Amino acid sequence: MSADSSHPGPAIQGRQSRRDFLKVGAAGLAGASLAAPVAAQLPGLRSATPRELQDLVGDGRRRRILLKGGVVLSLDPRVGDFEKADVLIEGKKISAVRPNISAPNAQVIDATNRIVMPGFVDTHRHMWQGFLRNVLPDGSLEDYRNVVQRTFGAKMVPDDVYAADLISALGAIDSGVTCILDWSHIQNSPAHSDACIKGLQESGVRAVFAYGAGQNENGRVMEIPTAKYPGDIGRLRKQYFSSDDQLVTLYLAALGGTPEATLSQFKAAREVGARITIHVGVGEFGRNALLEKLDAEKGLKDDTTYIHCCTLNDTEWKLIRDTGGTVSIASYVETLMGHGNPPVQKAIDTGIRPSLSVDVETSVPNDFFTQMRTVFSLQKNEVWARRLAGDKNPPKFLTVREVLEFATIEGARANGLDKKIGSLTPGKDADVIMLRTDTLNVMPMNNAVGAVVTSMTAHNVDTVLIAGKIMKQNGRLVGVDMNRIARLGREAQARNYKNANVPDKRV
Ligand SMILES: [Zn+2]
């Protein structure tokens, strides 16, 4: 992304004088060379970083953006929904959500024929596969291990994972995913970690970098000589994540394995105050009662997200609930690849509200509309099947609103960010999307939540803001040099195919 990515562009409508426009443009230029002259105008803010300066207009006031006249789904019951209302953003944060807000000097973005809602939150995606999209459309989990992990992954160099993370992140933003957990098990060296973090930071997405192990040809990844997993998490905490009040935060992606190995990974995370994410309950192997064994050693806490959970036993489900853990269901890939039945109903029965995740773009589309529709249809199908089988006390049907909550606020909770994002609540960071309702797949709109969950695609994602910064507007990413991104993708792809000795063919 080029340095002027926060520039609002000429398309912003409304009551903005040319003078204000120029001020905002100057503040939006994040280059370090501009930091000094702009800071000089800011009494008391001389040490502000370039990123902090992006929230300010030239005279030191916080930048204000008013999203005007949209259908607002706040996803916060205390705020409610509105047929027509405004969302005021000041600097990084949402400052008001209500009808008829008057905000002099704000940039006004017309939200007519738009649904305004919090951005989607993905709780598990292996973003190092960003240039391997659709490489394995017909594969099982075993094929995935052999092709994606042990063939392509084993040969990835830092430049490859930088390109992959950047492409995956920009694709997420483009489809309305404003926060994403990068489950990054490609850490064959510290340079790989640096490259992934660089890609995430450059994209402007809100991300959780979940530091994982590496990849090699035989799958015994703890034997990779250059990998420093999990110990390098200490360096990462110091070098990149000394504060949690930043756009990219830190988790540990636990490899699992024996209870002893898993506990030592958990310990490495907790020593540096990083939350944990781990795949459990996957296929036959997932019936190993790992969570019971970890619990026996008091290893389960409320800092952990459990992914898939398809073949966990009932005791393990209760342990997740009773220890305050969160759950990520990647239902689409689970149905494709043999993880086991996506445990949507199981989670609900246990009293756990799951979050959603794309997992692998090698087989799965990168948007959240697919994720929402998959959990919705799976849960309803399960209830219908039980009714047809004569069940006199079947579970309730999931509603589209519940699915939308899974895709937003529950994602924020699993990513450790529910105090900051996941709903349009005044005081939270402004991670906001505007979805078009005047397109041929939705118009004329009858039910706002229904439109999002049942009818829309990434094509409807019109405007995206992350921490108050405009990332996409009028259907186009702002400040992204697409030629450069495409070139980075092609170069990484060609290099990785060559290093992995895979014939470079498309059909
Ligand atoms: Zn995964």
Residues whose N, C-alpha, C, O or C-beta is under 5 A from the ligand:
A	BS01	ZN	D359
